[in-house]
């Protein structure tokens, strides 16, 4: 018998001073049986960073042709492609050719540094690509908040995220490895 996805619900209130975006989203995230809590929480973090009324979660691990999140124009053109983790060069090249803008939220501690050292030079020609890395210590603190039902507040200012869950607070500043944090 095949394992089914586990459903997570998150109420995410976003106050993004950098983009002047203020909204509360009731999100449903399906966690594939092979998906880690790190990846799930990175998808949630990506949503907070790039929230928009048209930003959607992709099929993710169950469909390799889709990103973790994306925003499409009303004409079905891909405006924003967001991948999480450590995608290979072929996938990123394809994403850059299909999308107006591509963002990678990398995580994984030392593995992120190794991945970046191998792939950085070959990606330099893509001016529509941004790569941000999440510190492993911050990721582990965020994963500790992972629950089937979550209520989070996110304040974004000057490229730093302040996440609040109940009485707990976590500050995350993504390390910009390439491109820009901002999205057009």
Residue pairs with C-beta under 8 A, 6 or more apart in sequence:
3 33
4 33
5 30
5 31
5 32
5 33
6 30
6 31
6 33
6 148
7 28
7 29
7 30
7 31
7 148
8 28
8 29
8 30
8 31
8 40
8 146
8 147
8 148
8 149
8 150
9 26
9 27
9 28
9 29
9 148
9 149
9 150
10 25
10 26
10 27
10 29
10 44
10 149
10 150
10 151
10 152
11 24
11 25
11 26
11 27
11 150
11 151
11 152
12 24
12 25
12 27
12 44
12 47
12 48
12 51
12 152
12 153
12 154
13 23
13 24
13 25
13 152
13 153
13 154
14 21
14 22
14 23
14 24
14 25
14 48
14 51
14 154
14 156
15 22
15 153
15 154
15 155
15 156
16 22
16 51
16 154
16 156
17 155
17 156
17 157
17 158
18 156
18 157
18 158
18 159
18 182
19 156
19 182
19 183
21 51
21 52
23 51
23 53
25 47
25 51
27 44
27 47
27 57
29 40
29 43
29 44
29 57
30 57
31 40
32 60
32 61
32 62
34 61
35 60
35 61
37 143
37 146
38 107
38 108
38 139
38 143
39 68
39 84
39 85
39 107
40 146
41 139
41 142
41 143
41 145
41 146
42 68
42 84
42 85
42 105
42 107
42 134
42 139
43 57
43 60
43 68
43 69
43 84
44 150
44 152
45 105
45 134
45 142
45 161
45 172
46 68
46 69
46 82
46 84
46 103
46 105
47 55
47 57
47 69
48 152
48 154
48 156
48 161
48 163
49 105
49 156
49 161
49 174
49 181
50 69
50 71
50 80
50 82
50 103
50 183
52 71
52 80
54 71
54 72
54 79
55 69
55 70
55 71
55 80
56 69
56 70
56 71
56 72
57 68
57 69
58 66
58 67
58 68
58 69
58 70
59 66
60 66
60 68
64 91
67 81
67 82
67 83
67 95
68 82
68 83
68 84
68 85
69 80
69 82
70 78
70 80
70 81
70 82
70 99
71 78
71 79
71 80
72 78
72 79
73 79
77 100
78 98
78 99
78 100
79 99
79 100
79 101
80 99
80 100
80 101
80 102
80 103
80 183
81 95
81 98
81 99
81 101
81 102
81 103
82 102
82 103
82 104
82 105
83 91
83 92
83 95
83 102
83 103
83 104
83 105
84 104
84 105
84 106
84 107
85 106
85 107
85 108
86 106
86 108
86 111
86 112
86 115
87 95
87 104
88 119
89 119
89 122
89 123
92 102
92 104
92 119
92 123
92 126
92 129
93 126
95 102
96 102
96 126
96 128
96 129
99 128
100 128
100 184
101 128
101 130
101 183
101 184
102 126
102 128
102 129
102 130
103 129
103 130
103 131
103 132
103 179
103 183
104 129
104 130
104 131
104 132
105 132
105 133
105 134
105 174
106 112
106 115
106 116
106 131
106 132
106 133
106 134
106 177
107 133
107 134
107 136
107 139
108 115
108 136
109 136
109 139
110 136
112 133
112 136
116 131
116 133
116 177
120 177
120 178
123 129
123 131
123 178
124 178
127 179
129 178
129 179
130 176
130 178
130 179
130 180
130 181
131 176
131 177
131 178
131 179
132 174
132 175
132 176
132 177
132 181
133 174
133 175
133 177
134 172
134 174
134 175
135 172
135 175
138 170
138 171
138 172
141 170
142 163
142 170
142 172
145 152
145 163
145 165
145 168
145 170
150 165
151 165
151 166
152 163
152 164
152 165
153 163
153 164
153 165
154 161
154 162
154 163
154 164
155 161
155 162
155 164
156 162
159 173
159 174
159 176
159 181
160 171
160 172
160 173
161 171
161 172
161 173
161 174
162 169
162 170
162 171
163 169
163 170
163 171
163 172
164 170
174 181
